[in-house]
Amino acid sequence: MTIYTYNLKLQAQGRIVVPTDVRTELGVQEGDELILVKEDFGYRMTSRRLLAESLYGSLQKAEDDFLDFTQELLDDRKAEADRKSW
């Protein structure tokens, strides 16, 4: 993995200019929101899309065994209805 560093200058009202290649890689354009994530070693800036992609699959039980929250909720509701004899 290649590490790139950028020197950003803090402007009036705390604004910074995000370099064009970074905006392109993040897939953002003017008006889009960025997310600043505080981590143990500093901060990371990302887009909503990249953050969602990084979290996708993090709720897996095991390889090839995904949690299905919708099915789990439906099963719970069905079991509750069966107990109440509806």
C-alpha positions in Angstrom: 0.0 0.0 0.0 1.4 3.4 -1.0 0.9 6.2 1.4 0.2 9.7 0.1 0.4 12.8 2.3 -1.2 16.1 1.5 -0.4 19.5 3.2 -3.7 21.3 3.7 -4.0 24.9 4.7 -6.8 25.8 7.2 -8.7 28.8 5.8 -11.3 31.2 7.1 -14.0 29.5 9.1 -12.1 26.3 9.4 -12.3 25.4 5.7 -9.9 23.3 3.8 -9.6 22.5 0.2 -9.6 18.8 -0.6 -7.3 18.1 -3.6 -8.9 17.0 -6.8 -7.4 13.5 -6.9 -8.7 12.9 -3.4 -12.2 14.1 -4.2 -12.1 11.8 -7.3 -11.0 8.8 -5.3 -13.7 9.5 -2.6 -16.3 9.9 -5.3 -17.5 13.3 -4.0 -18.3 16.6 -5.6 -19.3 20.1 -4.4 -22.1 19.9 -1.9 -21.4 16.3 -0.8 -20.8 15.6 2.8 -17.5 14.1 4.1 -17.1 12.2 7.3 -14.2 12.8 9.7 -13.5 9.7 11.8 -11.5 9.9 15.0 -9.2 7.0 15.4 -6.6 6.0 18.0 -3.8 7.4 15.9 -5.5 10.5 14.5 -8.3 11.2 12.1 -9.5 9.8 8.8 -11.6 11.6 6.2 -13.9 9.5 4.1 -17.2 9.6 2.2 -20.5 8.1 3.2 -20.2 5.6 0.4 -16.6 4.4 1.4 -17.6 4.2 5.0 -20.6 2.1 4.2 -18.5 -0.1 2.0 -15.9 -0.6 4.7 -18.6 -1.6 7.2 -20.5 -3.9 4.8 -20.0 -7.4 5.9 -18.8 -6.5 9.3 -21.8 -8.3 10.8 -21.0 -11.7 9.4 -21.2 -14.6 11.8 -18.6 -16.5 9.8 -17.3 -16.8 6.3 -20.3 -17.3 3.9 -22.8 -17.1 6.9 -24.4 -13.7 6.9 -26.8 -12.4 9.5 -30.2 -11.8 8.1 -31.8 -9.4 10.5 -35.0 -9.2 8.5 -35.5 -13.0 8.7 -34.5 -13.0 12.3 -37.1 -10.3 13.1 -39.8 -12.2 11.1 -39.0 -15.4 12.9 -39.2 -13.7 16.3 -42.6 -12.1 15.4 -43.9 -15.4 14.1 -42.8 -17.2 17.3 -44.4 -14.5 19.4 -47.7 -14.8 17.4 -47.6 -18.6 17.8 -47.2 -18.2 21.6 -50.2 -15.8 21.7 -52.2 -18.1 19.4 -53.1 -15.4 16.9 
